[in-house]
Amino acid sequence: MKIKDDLEMGAEYKDKITGFKGTLVGFCLYITGCNQALLVPRVKKDGSHQDGHWYDEQRLERVGKKKPVSLDNRRRPGADIPPPLDSSPEGAPRE
């Protein structure tokens, strides 16, 4: 999914200042115009995870020409799913 002409979700980017590389998995628009992108790196060779980091969009440059990662979200896996209800008469959300 293209965010802007030069930014695409699921593509790999590098921060021009630190050299940090990762896949673009999040993007945040601010009223001030200082928009940021969340880069998450691949797991290490030993299988351990590294933390993602937020970078100002103008600091990013695309790495390589690989096809961006794309996920099928038709089953609504995100926060738009209503909470499950319990069997009480009130139908209160589960904790």
N, C-alpha and C positions, 0 to 999 in steps of 0.2 A: 504494500500500500504506500503510495507516494504521499508524503507530508507536504513537501515543497518540491520545486524543480530539482534541487540538489540533495534532498534527503528522502530516503525510502526505508520504511520499516522492514526489518529482517535482513538488511544489507550490513556489511561489515565496514566499520569506520575506524579511523585513528585520530587521536587528539594531536594536533600539530605541535603543542607545547610539550606534553609529557611523553608522547609516543604510545600511550595506552591504547590498546586495540580491543574492539568488541562488537557485538551485534547490536544494532539499534532496536531496542524493545519497548521504549517509551518516549514520549515527547510531551513537553509541557509549555503551553502558551501563557505568557505573563502580560499584564496590562502595560507594563513598562517596556515591553518589546525585547527583554532579555530572555528569549526562549532557550530552553535547555533540552538536551537529548540524553536518554539513559543508555549507556553502553554496558553490555554484560559480556565478559570474556568467556571463552570456552573453558571447560574443565581442564585441570592440569593432567599430565600423563599418568599420575598416580590416582586419578579419579577425584581428587579434591576440588571443591568449588572455590572460585574467587568472587569477591564482591563486585557488583556493578557500580558505576559512578556516573554522576550527572555532569555534563559539559555544555557550555554555551555553544549554540549551533554554529557560530562562525569559526570555532576552533576545530571543526571536524573536516576530514577529507576522506573520501571513499577509498577503500582498499580493495584491489582486485576487481574482477568482472563476474564473480560467481552470482548465480541466480539467488535472489533474496529468499530467506526462509519464509514460508507461508503456512499458516495454520488454518484448518477447517473449523470454524467456530459456529457452525450451524446448530449444534446441540446446546448452545447457550451455556458455556462453562463458567461464565464470569459473574460479576456482582449483580447482574440484572435478574438473577434467579430468585424468586421469593423464598423466604426461609421455610423450612419444613415445619408443619404444625403437629403438635402433640395430640393425643386422643382425649384431652380434658374437654369439658363442655365449652370452656372459654376459647379453645383453639389457640392458646398462647404459643408464640414461637419457642422452640427449644433453646436451651442455653448451652 
